[in-house]
Amino acid sequence: MNETIDALQLNIGGGGLMVMNISLAIIMFGIALELKISHFKAIAKQPKGVITGFISQFLFLPAITFVLIWLLEPYPSFALGMMMVAACPGGNISNFFSQLAGGNTALSISLTAIATLLAVLATPLNFTFWASLYPPTADILREIQVDLFQVFQIVGLILGIPLILGMLASHYAENYALQWTSWIKRFGIVFFGSFVIVAFSLNFEHFLGYVHLVIGLVFLHNLLALLGGYSLGKLSNLPAPDCKSIAIETGIQNSGLGLLLIFSFFGSLGGMALIAAWWGIWHIIIGFIMSWYWSTGKSSIKKLFSNA
């Protein structure tokens, strides 16, 4: 079974990698248009939330992922996919879910921006560090011989440059940035969403045949990310809206970036791609569930039981 999964080649169509590159860059540029220097000044005055979010995103999540892999011993390519997702920054839709859940949206946007900038270095280093500590995934890295410098280049090109350009546009052409921000973000998300739908349709049979092997892993992995992020916020004595945003930033990962790196360097290694692809679907589902629960669901459930 292991060999069958690893031999699975997912099809993303002609020019699929280019489409992923462009769509992720557009989304990052749209996010950056909302950022201002004042956001970072506010962080400097009250840094606890951002520091806690950073620890949750780049230290806690990769570490708890490593522990989970040691305990469950999944297929090596599944383990490598989990490490890749854990090494990525928060997903671009985390800001939307944070606002929907009644979280601290300003903190969420700031965490997304900072995590994206840091991801240029942190994502490749985190991934290779943890993957090299687990013998089965270390063997895959040695066989494939991933060029770390090329990983830096791709992450910087897709995340870092659009973020910097967007912030410059926001600073020097604020009126235009305000007018175009929502349109650019929507276009990027629709563009990427359309690509995902096409890619999913091209691989529908593969997905149905193997997704049952990764559903439980992704569910548990994501649950630990959400609970861990919220718990770290509580341990730091942060207010509830901040805890919600940190949980969402930790549990909503940029799986699109993960898929891009997998297709670029691992030959669309089946197990890795399945983990990242199901993460991309599941974190949208759980994002809406958590947002509903935190916004209206919690009070509705309490009212239901009090009237019973």
C-alpha angles and dihedrals in degrees: 000000000000092000091047093054094046091049091053109115116200117212119225096173130242112324091006095142091051091051091051091049094050097044095048091047092051092049092050091048090052092051091049092054088069094054123098135179087251089068091061093043089055090050091052090055095047107021099157096093094048093045091050090048091050092051091047094047104041105023110024099041097049091044095049088045089056091049091048091051092050090051099044100031096208123187108297093245090050089050091049090050091052090051091049093052092046091052094054122092123250117294122259092243091060090089091056093049092045091055092045091051094051093252130145100284094185090054091047092052091046092049091049091051096046094042090050092051092046091045090072086075104014099054098056093039095046093047097048093041097054095035091053091054095060110070099216093051092040088058091055091050091052092049095048096036098211113212103230093197091057089051089053089050095051095045091047092048096047100037112014103047097045089047093052093044091049093051091049090051090048091052101043100031103030097156093053091044092054091049096049103034099091093042094051093046092048092047091050093048093045090046092051092041091053090051091051091051092050092046091048092051090051091053101034095121093047090049094051091046098052111017092092087068093061104033094088094043094051093044093053093041092051093044091055090048093052096043092043094051093049092045093051089053091051092047088053090053092241121160118262096258090056091048090052092051093047090049091050093046089052096044100040104068130185092250089163089067089046091054091047091054092045093052091043099049110014102047090246089297101208101230094046093047093048092053094048093043094051090045088056091055099037098049090057090052094046090042091061092043094051092043091052092046095050095042105042110337098076094055091042091053092048091049091049093054094042090055093046 
